[in-house]
Structure formats: C-alpha cells, structure tokens
Amino acid sequence: MAGNPRSTPEAPPVMVRVAAKLNLALGVGPLGEDGYHRLATVFEAVGIYDQISVSARSDDRIRVTVEGPQAEMVPQDHTNLACRAAELMRERWAGPHLGADIQISKSIPVAGGMAGGSADAAGTLLACSVLWDLDTGPDDLQQLAADLGSDVPFALVGGVALGRGRGEHLVPVISRGTHHWVFATSERGLSTPTVYRRFDELGGAGGDWVPTALIAALTSGDVETVSHCLGNDLQDAALDLRPDLSAVLRTGVEAGALAGLVSGSGPTVAFLVGEEAAGRTVAKALVELDQVDDVRVVRGPVPGAQLLPGTLQARM
C-alpha cells in the first residue's frame, strides 16, 4: 500500500483514452482446472477508443456512469469491470477512505468481441493510480489487470502482443507498418461465455498453438501474408450462434478485403484491407447489410491506455 495516497474533490479529473483490441489469431486449447481455456493469441490494439474520466469524491463511494452508443447495455453498478478495477486498486494500494466518480464515454462496441469492458478497466486502473497519487509502476498495474480479467493486461499496453495462459501473459510482438481495418458491428451482441460453451459443444477442435507464421509476417511488415495467417478458433461457434454473420464475411471479402474474421467471440467482424481507399469500398458494401449496425474504418496498431494530453499538467 502507498504511504500517503491523496486526492481532493477540487482536483481536476484524470482523463484516459483506451483502445479496442482485435485477435489476429486466437488459438483455444483445453479447459484448465481454473475453469478457463488455455489460449495462444496475437492481440492488436486498433483505433476505436473509450474515454475514461475519473474524479475524486469527498466520501468513500465509487460510482460509475456511462454515456455514448449502447450505454444502456453497460451496467452502472459494482458489477461494471471499471468499478471493480477502482475497488481493487483501492484495496491493494490506497485504503478504504478514498472514493471516485468514473465516467465512461463509450465508442468500443458493447459485447462485440473487442474487449470494451476490459479496456475500461485498464483505463480506470491508470486513472486511479494518478488520481490517488499512488506509487504504482507498470508491473503493479499489470498484476492488478491480470486479476481483473484476461484481456485487461493487453488493454494497458496496446500495440501488438502474444498472449498465453488466459491471455494475460504477454510478450510484445514487432509489427512493422500500419494495418487498415474495417469493422462491421452488430446491435445484437454475443456473450463470451456462451460462445465458449458452444465451442466446447462443437468439439473444441482448436489448440493453444503459437502462430509463428503470423508473427513472422507481422515482423516483416508483409500485409498480404498477414492476411493469410489470420484465424480464430471461436469463429465457427460464433457463426453457429449467429449464422447471419457468414453473409457479412462473404460480402466484405467480395468487396475487396484481403481477409475477414470474427473478432474474438463476436459478433463484430473485422476485415483487413490493403489501403484506406479499399477500406472505404468495403465499408460501403457492408453498410447495406441489415445485420450490420455500424461500420468503422480504422488503423492499427495503436498504444494502450494513455493519459490525455494536459492531464498531468492540470494536476500540478
């Protein structure tokens, strides 16, 4: 625990921006004794962001509010992963007397397979460490993140990384160049536990193999080869639950995408394109589909959780 954590309600809020993730490859192995599947996955952080604003309170309450698209789908109580992040930070490092108001501005799709909740938790960890003036380093935040959830550690660091175990054990991956992505989102989300259950019911034919060909392609910067190495062991389960997503995959590739895949547990579908102009063409075709709610054309990789410019100066 820090020696003398401090913050006052008069202090300006701490603002953090945190990115969505995409699994370029997701290999799902057997179920472990802890109830989680063993994974080997290559994460990439992409340019769809939530913004977290955390302000001090004069009491010990931790309160969360959510605004933006699909905000009504996000819990605004202690079950919210961002609220749990603040509680864990307080328990391990700050002491019970500190409170916080957490405001989440959503842009990452909710229940879309892009780890929006994990991103919010990662952003909250960083924000609270600054708000409460705690002596936490990157390793401390990573440990808290791993205790919160499988995708939270990557949301802190961003870029491109290989994840093992539940996805929380990270090794950075060199990725040269910029990737252009088109994401087709859906209003009707998919529950991650439900997709994993269907994966098991279908035989769980994956494996937590390290995708060495993909890692080599990322290191060389060969986007064409990267497109041939994308994969997701959960895709068949997601498509079984949402057969209408097959038409989304087909439409994007026919419109010129190098490759398409379901993002994580879905239902968001991601398409890698060779350049931004091709992305606009693919997006135009996808937006015509009834099962597509929105289309985003973005770049990756991008950094993980970051304090917004001016945050530290405003608190000095």
C-alpha positions, 0 to 999 in steps of 0.5 A: 500500500502507498504511504500517503495516497491523496486526492481532493474533490477540487482536483481536476479529473484524470482523463484516459483514452483506451483502445479496442483490441482485435485477435489476429489469431486466437488459438483455444486449447483445453479447459484448465482446472481454473475453469478457463481455456488455455489460449495462444493469441496475437492481440492488436490494439486498433483505433476505436477508443473509450474515454475514461474520466475519473474524479475524486469524491469527498466520501468513500463511494465509487460510482460509475456512469456511462454515456455514448452508443449502447450505454444502456447495455453497460451496467452502472453498478459494482458489477461494471469491470471499471468499478471493480478495477477502482475497488481493487486498486483501492484495496491493494494500494490506497485504503478504504477512505478514498472514493471516485466518480468514473465516467465512461464515454463509450465508442468500443462496441458493447459485447462485440468481441473487442474487449470494451469492458476490459479496456475500461478497466485498464483505463480506470486502473491508470486513472486511479493510480494518478488520481490517488497519487499512488506509487504504482509502476507498470508491473503493479498495474499489470498484476492488478489487470491480470486479476481483473480479467484476461484481456485487461493486461493487453488493454494497458499496453496496446500495440501488438502482443502474444498472449498465453495462459488466459491471455494475460501473459504477454510478450510484445510482438514487432509489427512493422507498418500500419494495418487498415481495418474495417469493422462491421458491428452488430446491435445484437451482441454475443456473450463470451461465455456462451460462445465458449460453451458452444465451442466446447459443444462443437468439439473444441477442435482448436489448440493453444498453438503459437502462430509463428507464421503470423508473427513472422509476417507481422515482423516483416511488415508483409500485409498480404501474408498477414492476411493469410495467417489470420484465424480464430478458433471461436469463429465457427461457434460464433457463426453457429450462434449467429449464422447471419454473420457468414453473409457479412464475411462473404460480402466484405471479402467480395468487396475487396478485403484481403481477409475477414474474421470474427473478432474474438467471440463476436459478433463484430467482424473485422476485415483487413484491407490493403489501403484506406481507399479499399477500406472505404469500398468495403465499408460501403458494401457492408453498410447495406447489410441489415445485420450490420449496425455500424461500420468503422474504418480504422488503423492499427496498431495503436498504444494502450491506455494513455493519459490525455494530453494536459492531464498531468499538467492540470494536476500540478 
